[in-house]
Structure formats: structure tokens, C-alpha cells
């Protein structure tokens, strides 16, 4: 019988490879940044982190499903070890998207004074840092204190203001900040229970003519990293665990649904482009570890497997990586993305 997902997680991860390395456990920032308090924008209900354990395996629909999925995401990214693992494993890869993301948001390479950018679901601040290096004034929003601490550390000395805020309640920012020249969201839309609310809120946060740009992963088989992991789960484990139902992971990876979503929210001049990028890792086990340790819904899927199935999935991923992606320096895996953008109508 399968154990409850979260109670099993630490046991199965530990049984596979022992304690996490010291630097992974150390958290996401220097000791000076740990415990830092950031401005919190909290206009409405915040999903309880503690509800994650009891609801992860619940079968729900409608608004209940949305809240349950939100609780999963909130619990995962509020955990310092998960946010630190994401930064360690995914930062360099997601940084490859940032130049295209900022260009799509019309954040110029040398931004004029007064160019303001809202980075939603900033995570460790990769897009916020990129925008600030172009000369933009950036508000970096996230609900995760560990991520906000990491963002602050990586953006030290730059014009970046980390703010604790809910991505689907951006209207709460309006009393504190003027409308923005651009809004960016680097892979954050994948983690929202109701992306349509985010799109609508973003429209209200933009100056007339300002642009939203967000990135999502392209699906397998073109995305080789997700192909390897999801194929291993399908072949060696149970891909149909009763996890909280979230929006389809690849729903905006095609032009038509992505364009339709922004058009429905009121955006104009909508564009869709792809970004070729490569995950570079040192070990054949790194892909499995970064997904297991540094994601939310895929981590829950993996941690819900029996220990024997999880070990088989790990071995299958490592075998495929070694056989298909080896280079002289390590391993290189194609993980392309899409960048979708649209403009707020001009008055």
C-alpha cells in the first residue's frame, strides 16, 4: 500500500541517496539574509501550508481543486530545501530564457529612466536580476519567503524590491506601486491554480501599451528532459496518482491556446515564440535529483511512488541520460521553452 505522499517523501528520498549535501541543506541565502522580512501584500485568503498534508491525495473538483493545488504549490515553495534545490538545479537553465522574455516584454537592453518591471513568481530572482541589469526598476513578487531571500541576495545592489504577494491578487499592489511598463513571469504561470485570474490582474497592473511576457516549457518529445522523466514514471511507476488537480502543465505551449488566453483577458498584439536552450549537468543522476528535490507537482508525483518504483524511475532516468546525452564535459539535454506576450490596449 502506498504511504501518504508527504509522510513518505523524506523516507524514500533518504533511502535513495542519503542525506542531502550540506550546501543544499544550508538554505538559499547567506545567514544575513535568512529570516529577512519582506513587504507582504495580503488582500485576501492565503492557503494554509498545513493543509498540504491532508489534501494532497484528495479528489476534488472546481474551486476546491483550485485551492488544493494552491496549497500544494504554497507548501512546496515555502520549504527552504525545495526552493534551494530549485535554485541549484534550475537557475542556470531558466536564465537562458530571460533575454527573450525581457525583449518580448519590451524591456529594452538599455532601459530609459522610469522603466518599471513587475516580476511575478520571481523565485530566486533570475528575471528580476536580468531586468535590473538593463536599468529597469523592478518589483519582484512571490509568496515564498525563502525565494524572496534568495532574490534579494542575488539582486543586492540593484534596483530590485522583493515583495511577498499572491500572483492572482495583483490588484493589491496598486495602492503601493504605480502601473508598470512591463510584467514578466518566468515559468510561474505553470504553478498558478487559475492562470486566467493572473492574466486579468496583469492587465490592470500595466500602463496602457505596456506588455506582459511569460514563459512555459515546451512539451515532450521536443523537450527531452521532461520526456525522459515522464517516460520513466509512465514505464516504471504510477503516473495516475490521485494528486491535486492543477491546470494542464503544457496548456500554453502551443500558439492557439496561449493566444486565446491572453485575448480573453483583453490583451492585444499577442506574440508567441520559442527559445532553444540546453540543460548542462555533470552527472547522469542530476536530472532526476533536480526534479525530485526542486519542483512542486512533479516532486509530489515522484514522492507518491512506492520506494521500489521510485528507485526504478531513478535508474531509468540515469540510464537514458547516460545513453543519449553524454558529451566530453558531462551531459547536455535540450529543454526548449515558449515565450508568450501581449500588450495592454492603449487608451
C-alpha positions as CSV (number, residue, x, y, z in Angstrom):
1,X,0.0,0.0,0.0
2,X,1.2,3.5,-0.8
3,X,2.0,5.7,2.1
4,X,0.6,9.2,2.3
5,X,2.7,11.3,-0.1
6,X,4.4,13.7,2.3
7,X,5.0,11.3,5.1
8,X,6.7,9.0,2.7
9,X,8.8,11.7,1.0
10,X,11.7,12.1,3.4
11,X,12.0,8.3,3.8
12,X,12.1,7.5,0.1
13,X,14.5,10.3,-0.8
14,X,16.8,9.4,2.1
15,X,16.8,5.7,1.1
16,X,17.9,6.5,-2.4
17,X,21.0,8.6,-1.7
18,X,21.4,9.5,1.9
19,X,21.4,13.0,3.4
20,X,21.4,16.0,1.1
21,X,24.7,17.7,0.7
22,X,25.5,20.3,3.4
23,X,25.2,23.2,1.0
24,X,21.8,22.1,-0.1
25,X,20.6,22.0,3.5
26,X,22.1,25.3,4.2
27,X,19.2,27.1,2.7
28,X,19.0,29.6,-0.2
29,X,21.0,32.5,1.1
30,X,23.7,33.7,3.4
31,X,22.9,33.7,7.1
32,X,22.5,37.5,6.9
33,X,19.5,37.1,4.6
34,X,17.8,34.2,6.4
35,X,14.8,35.4,8.4
36,X,14.6,38.6,6.4
37,X,11.1,40.1,6.4
38,X,9.8,41.5,3.1
39,X,6.7,43.7,2.5
40,X,3.7,41.4,2.4
41,X,0.7,42.2,0.1
42,X,-2.1,40.2,1.6
43,X,-5.6,41.3,0.5
44,X,-7.4,38.0,0.7
45,X,-7.3,34.4,1.9
46,X,-3.9,32.7,1.9
47,X,-3.9,29.0,1.6
48,X,-2.7,27.2,4.7
49,X,0.7,25.4,4.3
50,X,-0.6,22.9,6.8
51,X,-3.5,21.8,4.6
52,X,-1.0,20.3,2.2
53,X,-0.5,17.0,4.1
54,X,-4.2,16.3,4.4
55,X,-5.3,17.4,1.0
56,X,-2.6,16.2,-1.3
57,X,-4.3,12.9,-2.1
58,X,-7.8,14.3,-2.1
59,X,-10.1,14.0,-5.1
60,X,-11.6,17.4,-5.6
61,X,-13.2,19.5,-8.4
62,X,-13.9,23.1,-9.1
63,X,-12.9,25.7,-6.5
64,X,-11.9,23.0,-4.0
65,X,-9.5,21.6,-6.6
66,X,-8.0,25.0,-7.2
67,X,-7.5,25.6,-3.5
68,X,-5.9,22.2,-3.0
69,X,-3.5,22.7,-5.9
70,X,-2.6,26.1,-4.5
71,X,-1.9,24.5,-1.1
72,X,0.5,22.0,-2.8
73,X,2.4,24.8,-4.5
74,X,2.5,27.0,-1.4
75,X,3.8,24.2,0.8
76,X,6.5,23.2,-1.7
77,X,7.9,26.6,-2.4
78,X,7.7,27.7,1.2
79,X,10.1,24.9,2.2
80,X,13.7,26.2,2.2
81,X,15.2,22.9,1.0
82,X,12.8,22.8,-2.1
83,X,13.5,26.4,-3.0
84,X,17.2,25.9,-2.6
85,X,17.2,22.8,-4.7
86,X,15.2,24.7,-7.4
87,X,17.8,27.5,-7.4
88,X,20.7,25.0,-7.6
89,X,19.2,22.9,-10.3
90,X,17.1,25.2,-12.4
91,X,18.5,28.7,-12.2
92,X,21.1,28.5,-15.0
93,X,18.6,26.8,-17.3
94,X,15.8,29.3,-16.7
95,X,18.2,32.2,-17.0
96,X,18.6,31.2,-20.7
97,X,15.0,32.3,-21.3
98,X,15.4,35.8,-19.7
99,X,16.8,37.8,-22.7
100,X,13.9,36.6,-24.9
101,X,11.4,37.2,-22.1
102,X,12.5,40.8,-21.5
103,X,12.7,41.6,-25.2
104,X,9.1,40.3,-25.6
105,X,8.0,42.5,-22.7
106,X,9.6,45.5,-24.5
107,X,12.1,46.0,-21.6
108,X,15.0,47.5,-23.7
109,X,18.6,46.4,-23.3
110,X,19.4,49.9,-22.0
111,X,16.2,51.0,-20.3
112,X,15.3,54.7,-20.1
113,X,14.8,56.2,-16.6
114,X,11.4,55.3,-15.3
115,X,11.1,51.9,-16.9
116,X,9.4,49.8,-14.3
117,X,9.0,46.0,-14.3
118,X,6.9,43.7,-12.2
119,X,8.4,40.2,-12.0
120,X,5.7,37.8,-10.8
121,X,6.6,34.5,-9.2
122,X,10.1,35.8,-9.2
123,X,11.5,32.7,-7.5
124,X,15.3,33.2,-7.0
125,X,15.1,36.4,-9.0
126,X,16.5,35.4,-12.3
127,X,14.3,37.6,-14.4
128,X,14.3,40.4,-11.8
129,X,18.1,40.5,-11.9
130,X,18.1,40.5,-15.7
131,X,15.7,43.4,-15.9
132,X,17.6,45.4,-13.3
133,X,20.8,44.9,-15.2
134,X,19.1,46.5,-18.2
135,X,18.4,49.6,-16.0
136,X,14.8,48.8,-15.0
137,X,13.3,49.5,-11.6
138,X,11.9,46.1,-10.6
139,X,9.3,44.9,-8.1
140,X,9.9,41.1,-7.5
141,X,6.8,39.4,-6.2
142,X,6.5,35.9,-4.8
143,X,4.6,34.2,-1.9
144,X,7.7,32.3,-0.8
145,X,9.9,33.9,1.8
146,X,12.9,31.6,1.0
147,X,12.7,32.6,-2.7
148,X,12.4,36.3,-1.8
149,X,15.5,36.0,0.4
150,X,17.4,34.4,-2.5
151,X,16.2,37.0,-4.9
152,X,17.3,39.8,-2.5
153,X,20.8,38.2,-2.2
154,X,21.2,37.7,-5.9
155,X,20.0,41.2,-6.7
156,X,21.9,43.0,-4.0
157,X,23.0,46.5,-5.2
158,X,20.4,46.5,-8.0
159,X,17.1,48.4,-8.1
160,X,15.0,45.4,-7.1
161,X,12.3,45.4,-4.4
162,X,11.2,41.9,-3.2
163,X,7.6,41.9,-2.1
164,X,5.6,39.0,-0.7
165,X,2.4,38.9,-2.8
166,X,-0.1,36.5,-4.4
167,X,0.3,36.3,-8.2
168,X,-3.5,36.1,-8.6
169,X,-4.2,39.1,-6.5
170,X,-2.1,41.7,-8.2
171,X,-4.7,44.4,-7.7
172,X,-3.4,44.6,-4.2
173,X,-0.2,46.2,-5.5
174,X,-2.0,49.2,-7.0
175,X,-2.2,51.3,-3.8
176,X,1.6,50.9,-3.3
177,X,3.0,51.0,-6.8
178,X,2.1,52.8,-10.0
179,X,1.3,50.9,-13.1
180,X,4.2,49.1,-14.6
181,X,5.9,49.4,-18.0
182,X,6.1,45.6,-18.2
183,X,5.2,42.5,-16.3
184,X,7.2,39.3,-16.7
185,X,6.6,35.8,-15.3
186,X,9.4,33.3,-15.9
187,X,7.7,29.8,-15.7
188,X,5.4,31.0,-12.9
189,X,2.2,30.5,-14.8
190,X,2.7,26.8,-14.6
191,X,2.3,27.0,-10.8
192,X,-0.9,29.0,-10.7
193,X,-4.3,27.3,-10.0
194,X,-6.2,29.8,-12.1
195,X,-4.0,31.4,-14.7
196,X,-6.9,33.4,-16.1
197,X,-7.0,35.4,-12.9
198,X,-3.4,36.3,-13.2
199,X,-3.8,37.4,-16.8
200,X,-6.7,39.7,-15.9
201,X,-4.8,41.1,-12.9
202,X,-1.8,41.7,-15.0
203,X,-3.7,43.8,-17.5
204,X,-4.7,46.1,-14.7
205,X,-1.2,46.4,-13.4
206,X,0.2,47.6,-16.8
207,X,0.4,51.1,-18.1
208,X,-1.5,51.5,-21.4
209,X,0.6,49.9,-24.1
210,X,2.7,48.0,-21.5
211,X,3.5,44.4,-22.2
212,X,3.2,41.1,-20.3
213,X,5.6,38.3,-21.2
214,X,5.6,34.8,-19.6
215,X,7.5,31.6,-20.3
216,X,6.4,28.0,-20.2
217,X,8.1,24.7,-21.1
218,X,7.6,23.1,-24.5
219,X,6.3,19.6,-24.2
220,X,7.9,16.2,-25.0
221,X,9.3,14.9,-27.2
222,X,10.8,18.2,-28.2
223,X,11.6,18.8,-24.5
224,X,14.0,16.0,-23.9
225,X,14.3,16.5,-20.1
226,X,10.6,16.1,-19.5
227,X,10.4,13.3,-22.0
228,X,13.0,11.3,-20.0
229,X,11.4,11.9,-16.6
230,X,7.8,11.4,-17.6
231,X,8.5,8.3,-19.7
232,X,10.3,6.8,-16.7
233,X,7.3,7.5,-14.5
234,X,5.0,6.0,-17.1
235,X,7.0,2.9,-17.6
236,X,8.4,2.2,-14.1
237,X,5.8,3.7,-11.8
238,X,2.3,5.0,-11.4
239,X,1.6,8.2,-13.4
240,X,-2.0,8.3,-12.2
241,X,-1.6,9.0,-8.5
242,X,-4.6,10.9,-7.0
243,X,-2.8,14.3,-6.7
244,X,-4.5,17.7,-6.5
245,X,-5.7,18.6,-9.9
246,X,-3.9,21.6,-11.4
247,X,-4.2,23.2,-14.9
248,X,-2.6,21.2,-17.7
249,X,1.2,21.6,-17.4
250,X,1.7,22.3,-21.1
251,X,-1.5,24.1,-21.8
252,X,0.2,27.3,-23.1
253,X,2.9,25.6,-25.0
254,X,1.0,25.9,-28.3
255,X,0.2,29.2,-30.0
256,X,-3.6,28.9,-30.3
257,X,-4.4,28.2,-26.6
258,X,-1.8,30.7,-25.4
259,X,-3.1,33.4,-27.7
260,X,-6.7,32.7,-26.8
261,X,-6.0,33.0,-23.1
262,X,-4.4,36.5,-23.5
263,X,-7.0,37.7,-25.9
264,X,-9.8,36.6,-23.5
265,X,-8.1,38.7,-20.8
266,X,-8.1,41.8,-23.1
267,X,-4.5,41.8,-24.4
268,X,-3.7,42.9,-28.0
269,X,-0.6,42.4,-30.2
270,X,-0.1,38.9,-28.9
271,X,3.0,37.1,-29.9
272,X,4.3,33.5,-29.4
273,X,8.0,32.5,-29.9
274,X,10.2,29.6,-28.9
275,X,13.5,29.6,-27.2
276,X,16.1,26.8,-27.8
277,X,18.0,26.1,-24.6
278,X,20.1,23.4,-23.1
279,X,20.3,21.9,-19.6
280,X,24.0,21.2,-18.8
281,X,24.6,18.7,-16.0
282,X,27.7,16.9,-14.6
283,X,26.2,13.6,-13.6
284,X,23.6,11.3,-15.2
285,X,21.6,11.5,-11.9
286,X,21.4,15.3,-11.8
287,X,18.2,15.5,-13.9
288,X,16.3,13.1,-11.6
289,X,17.6,14.9,-8.5
290,X,16.6,18.4,-9.7
291,X,13.1,17.2,-10.5
292,X,12.7,15.3,-7.3
293,X,14.1,17.9,-5.0
294,X,13.3,21.2,-6.8
295,X,9.8,21.1,-8.2
296,X,6.3,21.1,-6.7
297,X,3.8,18.9,-8.6
298,X,6.4,16.6,-10.2
299,X,8.0,16.2,-6.8
300,X,4.7,15.2,-5.4
301,X,4.2,12.7,-8.2
302,X,7.6,11.1,-7.5
303,X,7.3,11.1,-3.8
304,X,3.9,9.3,-4.1
305,X,5.6,6.3,-5.7
306,X,6.5,3.2,-3.8
307,X,10.2,3.1,-2.8
308,X,10.8,0.3,-5.3
309,X,9.1,2.2,-8.1
310,X,10.9,5.4,-7.3
311,X,14.2,3.6,-7.4
312,X,13.3,2.1,-10.8
313,X,12.4,5.6,-12.1
314,X,15.6,7.0,-10.8
315,X,17.6,4.2,-12.5
316,X,15.7,4.6,-15.8
317,X,16.3,8.3,-15.9
318,X,20.0,7.9,-15.2
319,X,20.3,5.2,-17.8
320,X,18.6,7.2,-20.5
321,X,20.6,10.4,-19.7
322,X,23.9,8.4,-19.9
323,X,22.9,6.7,-23.2
324,X,21.5,9.7,-25.0
325,X,23.1,13.0,-23.8
326,X,26.7,12.4,-22.9
327,X,29.3,14.9,-24.0
328,X,33.0,15.2,-23.3
329,X,32.3,17.6,-20.4
330,X,29.1,16.0,-19.0
331,X,25.6,15.8,-20.4
332,X,23.5,18.2,-22.5
333,X,19.8,17.9,-22.7
334,X,17.5,20.1,-24.9
335,X,14.8,21.8,-22.8
336,X,13.2,24.5,-25.0
337,X,10.6,26.9,-23.9
338,X,7.9,29.2,-25.3
339,X,7.6,32.9,-24.5
340,X,4.1,34.4,-24.9
341,X,3.5,38.1,-24.8
342,X,0.7,40.7,-25.2
343,X,0.1,44.4,-24.8
344,X,-2.4,46.3,-22.7
345,X,-4.6,48.3,-25.1
346,X,-3.6,52.0,-25.4
347,X,-6.2,54.5,-24.3
